[in-house]
Amino acid sequence: METMNVKEEARRLIDKLPENCTWDDLMYGIYIRQGVETGLADVKAGRIRTVEEVRNRFGLST
């Protein structure tokens, strides 16, 4: 994903919200967007683990 202007992206997010949205709705949208971007950056940087690795680390059955 290419780097985008934060203000432009914030405006797009706001424009997609319904007219009767709350501040919590806006903050949730920002939170989700930030989490997705962080996850994509982790994948791009190779900071990933397989489900099997995570299960083994926490002693969970497969």
N, C-alpha and C positions, 0 to 999 in steps of 0.2 A: 504494500500500500504506500503510495507516495505521500510525502508530508503535505498536509493541507493547512490552510490558515484557520486557526482555532476560532476566530470570530465568525468566519464564514460557516464553519461547521456548526457552531452554536446557533447561528441564525437558522440553518437548515433544520436542526433539531427542534427549535422553537416553532418553526413553521409547520412541522408535522404533528405537533400536539393539538388536541382539540381546544376549542375556544374556552371551555369551562375547566381547563386544567388547573392544577394547584402547583405551588412551589415544590411540593414533594414529588409531583409527577416530573417536573423539570429536573430536579436533583437526581431522581432515579434514572432518567434517561442519560444524564451525564455520567453517572456511576457505571451504568452498563457499557456505554461507549468507551470509557476509560479502561474498563476491564478487558474488553475485546481488543483494544489497541495494545494493551500490555501483553496479552496472550499472544497476539500475532508477532510482536517484537521478540518475545521469548522463543517462539518457533523459529523465526528467522535467525536468531543467534544460536540456535541449537540447544537451548535450555529446556529440553523436554524429557519426559520419562514415559515408558510404556506402562500400560495398566498392570502388567505382570510385575514390573519393577516396584511399583507402588504397593501392590498387594504383598509382595515378599518383604518389603521394608517394614510394613505395619503388621506382619504376621496374619494376613487375611487369606482365607482359602480361595483357590482359583476356580 
